[in-house]
Each structure stands twice: as structure tokens, then as C-alpha cells.
Amino acid sequence: MGVVRQCRTCGVEYDAGDLPAVCPICVDERQYLAEDGRQHWVDPTEFEGRIDVIEREPGLISLVVEDAPGIGQHTMIVVTDAGNAMVEPPAAITEGAVAAVRALGPLRAIIASHPHMYGLQSMWARELDAEVFISSADRQWLGAQPDRVRFWDGQTDLLPGVVASQPGGHFPGSAVVHWGGADGRGVLLSGDTALVNPDGATLSFMRSFPNHIPLSAAVVERIAGHLERYAFDRMYDNFGHSIRAQAQAAVRASAARHAGWARGDFDHLTGPG
């Protein structure tokens, strides 16, 4: 991994020596170009914003970036006795934030739930000597390949007791991360495979959130079935929203609601035909 530039709109890193004419992630139907319809590249070393470090619960730390390029994902760091895992790498990096993450213990793994969340994963991995996990199904979206990368399919252990798997949906390789939690009741980091709604109690399932492209009933039922392999009381998405109790039941109910509307079960509630 050499010098990188990042797309101002999505925040994803690219090899500065091989920049595409336009960011492939942003011209895809799930994302969008800048308002002027042009591609804008930025130098991540010129970032002048801040990165806040926030404890979400024991063993779970969040990095929240202010005034950075990109979509604005909230990074989650799972802290364990065997080392730590970073989920959704930030689209910014500072010496202070690197020092704060290093102080939590050795960072063993970095993983993005899907390509929109790649951020500056190569730069973070180099600074903290971590391995980057990339879903094989989504490797075509890499704009800069990290020095240490592991391509994976199906399910993989990031750390003892911290497991990533691929329910797909938003992207073919879209991943979630499960951790037992400091209290043993289970935590799911869902990315936006299942995005927490403003009510803090239900979830949405979409191919594209900004462009409002839904997933089918069959796919949402498949995702919910996949998540049944895990026991979890709490869940966090990739934008700072969470369900703090009975999250597994919320997944079941929300998936059933989405599938019912997508199938047309509730068309009678929409007005005269």
C-alpha cells in the first residue's frame, strides 16, 4: 500500500497512482456522486477535523469522526483479552486517534461490513499492524489493497469469541460481527445489513438507503434466518444507533413486517385500487 487518496463523497481510499476517472462505489446505484456530478479526490493527510473516542458499553468503544469526507460511519472497537477488532474503519485518521486505539491494546483485525465502509482501512492497518478482512464477494470494490489482507467467505473468527459472517443483502458479501459481550448476553454489530430505525426498537433492510431501493421479502427473511445463529441482546448499526435490549426479537419482528409489506400482505391499507 502506497500513497492513497480518498473519494470526498464516500470516503473510501484509492491508490493515488491509479485513480479511476470516477469512484466506482459512488456511481453504483446504491450510492451517489457529489451534487455537482463530478468526482472529487482529497488527501487524507490534510484532515483537520476531530475523532472522538466514546465508550458505548464495557469492552465496546466507538470512534466518531467530525468534519471528514465520506458517509459518516461510526467505528466500533471490540476490546478483548486476546486483542481488539475494529469494525467499520474511519474515513479519517489522526495521530491522537491512533494513539487512543493503541492504548486499548493490540489491534488484531480490521473489518468493514461492506465496501461503503472501507474508509481508510489500509492506513489504519499500517499504523497499528493489523490484518484487514475483506469479503471475497466484494473484493472488486477495493481501491487500495492493504499490506496485510485476508479474503474470506462464509464465517471467520476475528478473535476468540468475535465472529464475522455474511448474511449478504446490501452487498453480496455484506457482513455482521457477533461478540458475546462483557456480560455474556451477546452483541451484534450489524452495519447496515439491518439498520436501526429512529424509534430505537425496529430495523430496516435496504439495498440502498440513500436511494430508497428495498430488498425483497425473500432476502430479508434469509437475513433474519442467518442472524438466528447468534444469541444477542443488544445491537449497533454503523451510524451510532442501537437497540439496547431484546434486539434479537426486534430483528424477527422487523423482518416479518418488511417481508409482509414487500409481498403485498398489507396492500389493503394503502387506499383504493
C-alpha positions in Angstrom: 0.0 0.0 0.0 1.5 3.3 -1.1 0.1 6.8 -1.1 -3.7 7.0 -1.0 -6.4 9.5 -1.9 -10.0 9.2 -0.9 -13.3 10.0 -2.5 -14.7 13.0 -0.9 -18.3 11.7 -1.2 -17.9 8.2 0.2 -14.6 8.5 2.0 -13.2 5.3 0.5 -9.4 5.1 -0.1 -7.8 4.5 -3.5 -4.2 4.1 -4.7 -3.1 7.6 -5.6 -1.1 6.3 -8.5 -4.0 4.5 -10.1 -7.1 6.7 -9.5 -10.1 5.9 -11.6 -11.9 8.7 -13.5 -14.8 8.3 -11.1 -15.3 6.4 -7.8 -17.0 3.1 -8.8 -18.7 2.9 -5.4 -20.3 6.3 -5.9 -21.6 5.7 -9.5 -23.2 2.4 -8.3 -27.0 2.6 -7.8 -26.5 2.2 -4.0 -24.6 5.5 -3.7 -24.3 8.8 -5.5 -21.9 11.4 -6.9 -21.3 14.8 -5.4 -24.1 17.4 -6.1 -22.1 18.9 -9.0 -21.9 15.4 -10.6 -18.1 15.5 -10.6 -15.5 13.3 -8.9 -13.5 14.9 -6.1 -10.4 13.4 -4.5 -8.9 14.5 -1.2 -5.6 13.9 0.6 -6.4 12.2 3.9 -3.2 13.7 5.4 -4.8 17.1 5.2 -7.8 16.1 7.5 -8.4 18.9 10.1 -11.4 17.6 11.9 -11.5 15.5 15.1 -12.1 11.9 16.1 -13.9 11.4 19.4 -13.4 8.2 21.4 -16.6 7.1 23.2 -17.3 4.0 25.4 -20.6 2.5 24.3 -20.6 -0.2 26.9 -17.8 -2.2 28.7 -15.5 -3.6 26.0 -17.1 -1.7 23.1 -15.5 1.6 22.1 -16.7 3.9 19.3 -14.7 6.4 17.1 -16.9 9.2 15.9 -15.4 11.5 13.2 -16.3 15.1 12.8 -15.8 17.1 9.5 -14.4 14.2 7.5 -15.1 13.2 3.9 -17.5 10.3 3.4 -20.7 8.9 4.7 -20.1 9.4 8.4 -19.9 5.8 9.8 -19.3 5.2 13.4 -16.4 2.9 14.1 -16.7 0.2 16.7 -13.8 -1.4 18.5 -14.3 -4.7 20.4 -11.8 -4.9 23.2 -10.9 -8.4 24.5 -8.2 -10.1 26.4 -6.9 -11.7 23.2 -6.7 -8.3 21.4 -9.1 -6.0 19.7 -11.1 -5.8 16.4 -12.1 -2.6 14.6 -15.4 -2.7 12.8 -16.1 -0.1 10.1 -12.7 1.7 9.8 -13.0 5.5 9.9 -12.7 7.7 6.8 -10.2 9.8 8.7 -7.0 9.2 10.7 -5.1 11.3 13.2 -2.1 10.7 15.5 -4.2 11.2 18.5 -6.8 8.7 17.4 -4.2 6.1 16.6 -2.6 6.6 20.0 -6.0 6.2 21.7 -6.7 3.0 19.8 -3.2 1.7 20.5 -3.8 2.4 24.2 -6.8 0.0 24.2 -4.5 -2.9 23.4 -3.2 -4.6 20.3 -5.4 -4.3 17.3 -5.6 -7.7 15.6 -8.3 -7.2 12.9 -10.0 -4.6 10.9 -13.2 -5.3 9.1 -15.8 -3.3 7.1 -19.3 -4.6 6.9 -19.3 -3.7 3.1 -17.5 -1.5 0.6 -19.2 1.7 1.6 -17.4 1.3 4.9 -13.8 0.7 3.7 -12.8 4.2 4.8 -9.0 4.4 5.3 -8.6 0.8 6.3 -5.1 0.5 4.8 -3.8 3.5 6.6 -5.2 2.3 10.0 -3.9 -1.2 9.4 -0.4 0.1 8.7 -0.3 2.3 11.7 -1.5 -0.4 14.1 0.0 -3.5 12.3 -3.5 -5.1 11.9 -4.8 -7.5 9.4 -7.7 -6.4 7.2 -10.5 -8.8 6.5 -12.3 -8.4 3.1 -15.3 -10.4 1.9 -14.2 -12.3 -1.2 -17.5 -11.5 -2.9 -16.8 -7.8 -2.6 -13.0 -7.6 -3.4 -13.7 -6.0 -6.8 -14.5 -2.8 -4.9 -11.1 -2.4 -3.3 -9.4 0.8 -4.4 -6.3 0.3 -2.4 -5.2 -3.2 -1.2 -3.9 -3.3 2.4 -0.4 -4.7 3.1 -1.9 -7.5 5.2 -5.2 -8.7 3.9 -7.3 -11.8 4.4 -10.1 -12.6 1.9 -12.8 -14.7 3.4 -16.2 -16.3 2.8 -19.0 -17.6 4.9 -17.8 -17.2 8.5 -14.5 -16.3 10.1 -13.1 -15.7 13.6 -11.7 -12.2 14.0 -10.7 -13.0 17.6 -11.7 -15.7 20.1 -15.3 -15.1 20.7 -15.6 -12.4 18.0 -17.1 -13.9 14.8 -17.9 -12.3 11.4 -20.3 -13.8 8.9 -22.0 -12.9 5.7 -25.8 -12.7 5.5 -25.4 -10.5 2.3 -28.3 -8.3 1.2 -26.9 -4.8 0.9 -23.9 -6.2 -0.9 -23.3 -9.9 -1.7 -20.5 -10.0 0.9 -22.2 -7.8 3.5 -21.1 -8.9 6.9 -22.1 -8.7 10.6 -19.9 -9.2 13.6 -21.0 -11.0 16.8 -19.4 -10.8 20.2 -20.5 -12.3 23.4 -20.3 -9.0 25.3 -18.7 -8.3 28.6 -21.9 -9.5 30.3 -22.2 -12.6 28.1 -25.6 -11.6 26.8 -24.4 -11.0 23.2 -23.8 -8.0 21.0 -24.4 -7.8 17.2 -22.7 -5.2 15.1 -25.0 -5.2 12.1 -23.5 -2.5 9.8 -26.5 -1.5 7.7 -27.4 -5.1 6.8 -30.1 -4.3 9.5 -30.2 -0.6 10.2 -31.7 0.6 13.5 -34.7 3.0 13.0 -35.1 6.3 14.8 -37.5 4.6 17.3 -34.6 2.6 18.7 -36.8 -0.5 18.6 -37.2 -1.7 15.0 -34.9 -2.1 11.9 -34.9 -1.5 8.2 -33.4 -3.7 5.4 -32.5 -2.0 2.1 -30.3 -2.4 -1.0 -29.8 1.3 -0.9 -30.7 3.6 2.0 -30.0 7.0 0.3 -31.7 5.9 -2.9 -34.5 4.1 -1.2 -34.1 0.7 -3.0 -35.7 -2.0 -0.9 -34.7 -5.7 -0.6 -37.2 -8.4 -1.4 -39.2 -10.3 1.2 -37.2 -13.4 0.5 -33.8 -11.7 1.0 -34.9 -10.1 4.3 -36.3 -13.4 5.6 -32.9 -15.0 4.6 -31.0 -12.3 6.5 -33.2 -12.8 9.6 -32.7 -16.5 9.4 -29.0 -16.1 9.2 -28.9 -14.0 12.3 -30.7 -16.7 14.2 -27.4 -18.5 14.6 -26.4 -15.9 17.2 -27.7 -15.0 20.6 -27.7 -11.3 21.2 -29.5 -8.9 23.5 -28.1 -5.6 22.0 -27.2 -4.5 18.5 -25.5 -1.5 17.0 -25.6 -0.3 13.4 -22.9 1.7 11.6 -24.3 5.1 12.3 -24.4 5.2 16.1 -27.9 3.8 16.5 -28.6 0.9 18.8 -31.2 -1.4 20.3 -30.2 -1.9 23.9 -32.4 -4.8 24.9 -34.2 -7.7 23.2 -32.5 -7.0 19.9 -32.9 -10.5 18.6 -36.7 -10.2 18.9 -36.6 -6.9 17.2 -34.8 -8.4 14.2 -37.5 -11.1 13.9 -40.4 -8.7 14.1 -38.9 -6.1 11.8 -38.0 -8.7 9.2 -41.6 -10.1 9.3 -43.0 -6.6 8.9 -40.7 -5.8 5.9 -41.5 -9.1 4.2 -45.2 -8.6 4.7 -45.2 -5.2 3.1 -42.9 -6.3 0.3 -45.2 -9.3 -0.5 -48.3 -7.1 -0.6 -49.8 -8.5 2.6 -50.9 -5.1 3.6 -51.9 -3.5 0.3 -55.4 -3.1 1.7 -54.1 -0.4 4.0 -52.8 1.8 1.2 -56.1 3.2 -0.2 -58.5 2.4 -3.0 -57.2 0.5 -6.1 
